[in-house]
Amino acid sequence: MRSANLLNDFAFKYVFGEDCKEANDALKSLLTVFLERSVNKVVVKNSEMVKDFSKMKSPRLDLLVEFDDQTMVDLEMQL
């Protein structure tokens, strides 16, 4: 069995971009670890899958992240 590389845009969106509590909780946990700040809320602003491979270089997963101190940042996934 092969494992998915979460640095791949499609795999990342499949795991973390789904509109459900489990995916959102997993994304908050991942961001908390990498950013070393407690994440209060994450909103996936742009989670659609890219069907045109010629547009793969443009950012597609924007995250609106709110930390516990109410600071808000806009993040995007890039390799």
N, C-alpha and C positions, 0 to 999 in steps of 0.2 A: 504494500500500500504506500503510495506516495503522499507526502505531506504538502499542503498548500503553502506557498511563500507569501506571507502577508505584505511583503513589499510590492507584490504585484497588485495593480490597481483593482482588477476584477475580484481577486481573492479578498482584499481588504474591504471592498464594498459589500461583498457577499456576507462576510462575517460581521462587520460593524455597521453597515449602512441600512440594515433592515429596520423597519419601523416597529420595534417591539421592545419591551422592557429588558429582556435578556441581552439583546445586542447593545442597547444603550448603557446598561450597567457594565458590560464588558469593556465598552469604549471608555467610560469614565474611569474604570480601574486602570486600563492601559495608559491613559493620559496622566493619571495621578502618578504612576510609576515613572514615566519618561520625563514629565515636567517637574517632578518633585514638589508638587503643590496639590492640595486637596481640591478635587473638582466637585462642584456642587451640581452643575447642570451642563449637558451637552446637547446642542441642537444640530442635526445634520442638515445643512442648507442645500446641498447639491449632491444627491446620491445616485443620480441616474447612471446607468451603464452606457458607455460610449459604444455605439454601433459602427461608427466610421473610424477605422484604424488610422486614417490620415490625421485625425484630430487628437491622437493619444497624448501629445505633448502638452496640451492645455490642461490646467488644473481642473479637477472635476469633483473633489470631495472637500468642500469647505465645512468647517466646524465652527460654530459659535460656542465658545467655552466660557462658563462662568465659574470662577473660583469661590471658595468659601468666604473670602473677604469682599465679595461682590465685584471684583475686577473682572472685566469681560475682554476676551481676545478673539480674533478671527484667525483660525488656523487652516492650512490646507496640507493635504498629504502629497508629498513629492519624494521621489527616489533620488 
